[in-house]
Amino acid sequence: MELPPLRVASFVISLAALKRNTAILRETADAAGCKIVLALKGFSCWKAFPHFRDQLDGCCASGLWEALLARDYFQKHVVTYSPGYQEEEIRQLCEFTHHLDFNSLSQWFRFRDIVMAHPRFQSGDLLCGLRVNPQCSTGETPLYDPCVPGSRLGITADQLEGADLTGLSGLHFHTLCEQNSDDLEKTLAAVDEKFGHLLRSPQFTYLNMGGGHWITKPFYDRERLIRLVRETKAKYDVEVWLEPGEAAAIHTGVLRAEVLDVFESAGHKLVILDVSATAHMPDVLEMPYRPDVYLASTGSAEFIPPEATPRPAVTFEGETYQLSSESGEHLYRIGGPTCLAGDVTGDFAFPRPLKPGDTLVFDDMAHYTMVKTTTFNGVPHPSIVFQHEDGTLETIREFGYADFRDRLA
């Protein structure tokens, strides 16, 4: 018998914020004269696609399943890249993807005959490329750096010397993660040094600059990006593609959580929530990443912040929000309801003591968070809610016991 639904946390996505971000992406791409697609690995909430689809050129997929999602629900250009394909995946992808990029020469040589024999390849509807590694590290987190020595992502220049590249028409690099356009400029210099001779040949007609560009951040230098893209197009006579994921969904969503318990241990004040770092916010542990956390209050003027105080990406009418700090009288260690000892988001101080039933709001939880969630330990998965431009809320998905049960059998 199906159990009645529990009260669980919610991912709440602002459609207005999504449209603001994608409008910036469209304006930037138009000014640069390039194509721009959504990286589904960063945001793949497909019921939101109709609200911003017109502003982007398509989607970037990391394999067959994401490519199918792009085909079925975005219904525009599909760019596909994976570190490794199976033959049946290649055969299916040849039917609909527009770019098919390979991670190694061995993969390309293995599947080249299948791809080049396909009518869509022969007509020019399907183009193929290689992911290259310019061996230029610009990031600060090794976990997200595809240019580390021995990286499995991309082909280095020495591996291409003397290789038969028949059938390829594009190069693809992806080296950035949450970075500004100055790092792109450094990367492009390395790309030119190592692969410029290929890009200058008539055989290569497109260059995919990957994702990791923080285009929609207020501090991002979009004018430099526009200049770099224009210069690249002129230098090599290629079509340029950008595939941001985070930039499309950053500052568009929150994860709302309920305080289940408050207690003390060894001098620490501890809070247990109905959300989990390991199950619902894995970047907190992987990156590591410290989110902004707000205490939401209703019906009290005591905690109404001034207008200049930061607010979460999604706010509700009748609620006020107090941003936590790293230290203070009411300092709590926030943890999840799983059995993992390290399921801890961090230490956060609030303007008053916390109690069961309080609502905490984790800011900026639309990109990468939602695509990585699990039901580890049988913790209920947060529901997914849209906030429309008029402020109304629409729950588009609730998760129950059956979702947990059916995942593994």
Helices and strands as residue ranges (DSSP letters): E 10-14, H 15-32, E 35-39, G 46-51, G 53-55, E 58-61, H 64-69, I 70-74, E 77-81, H 87-93, E 99-102, H 105-116, H 119-123, E 127-131, G 142-144, H 157-160, E 170-172, H 181-199, E 206-208, H 222-236, E 239-242, H 246-249, E 253-265, E 268-273, H 277-280, H 283-286, E 293-298, E 319-323, E 330-335, E 344-350, E 359-363, H 369-372, G 376-378, E 383-387, E 393-397, H 401-406
